[in-house]
C-alpha cells in the first residue's frame, strides 16, 4: 500500500520560505494527492529524504497524510 499525501490548503508565503527540496514536494502535493514514492521520483529526491520532509510538513499541518 502506498501512502498518499496532499496539501489541504496552499500557502504561497509558507512555500516561499521552504528549502528547495521541501518547496518542490509541497508544490507537487498541492496539485493532487500523490504517493510518497511518486513525489520522490517526480522531484528527484531520495525516498528517505522525501519521507523526512513529508513528516516535517505533516507535523506543521501543511501536508495531509491519507491512511
C-alpha positions in Angstrom: 0.0 0.0 0.0 1.2 3.5 -0.9 0.9 6.4 1.5 -0.9 9.3 -0.2 -0.3 12.9 0.8 -1.9 16.2 -0.3 -1.9 19.9 0.6 -5.2 20.8 2.4 -4.7 24.5 1.8 -1.9 26.1 -0.2 0.0 29.0 1.3 2.3 30.8 -1.1 4.1 32.7 1.6 4.8 29.5 3.5 6.1 27.9 0.3 8.4 30.7 -0.4 10.1 30.2 2.9 10.8 26.5 2.4 14.1 25.0 1.4 14.1 23.9 -2.3 13.5 20.2 -1.6 10.6 20.9 0.7 9.2 23.5 -1.7 9.3 21.1 -4.6 7.4 18.4 -2.6 4.9 20.9 -1.3 4.2 22.3 -4.7 3.8 18.8 -6.3 1.5 17.6 -3.5 -0.8 20.6 -3.9 -1.7 19.6 -7.4 -3.3 16.3 -6.4 -2.9 13.6 -3.8 0.3 11.7 -4.6 2.1 8.8 -3.1 5.4 9.5 -1.3 7.2 7.3 -3.8 5.7 9.3 -6.7 6.7 12.6 -5.1 10.2 11.2 -4.6 10.5 10.3 -8.3 8.9 13.5 -9.7 11.0 15.8 -7.5 14.2 13.8 -7.9 14.7 13.5 -4.2 15.7 10.2 -2.5 12.9 8.3 -0.9 14.5 8.6 2.6 14.7 12.4 2.3 11.2 12.6 0.9 9.8 10.7 3.9 11.6 13.1 6.4 10.3 16.2 4.6 6.8 14.8 4.4 6.9 14.1 8.1 8.1 17.6 8.8 5.4 19.2 6.7 2.7 16.9 8.2 3.8 17.9 11.7 3.0 21.6 10.8 -0.4 20.6 9.3 0.7 21.9 5.9 0.6 18.4 4.4 -2.2 15.8 5.0 -1.2 12.2 5.1 -4.0 9.9 3.9 -4.1 6.5 5.5 
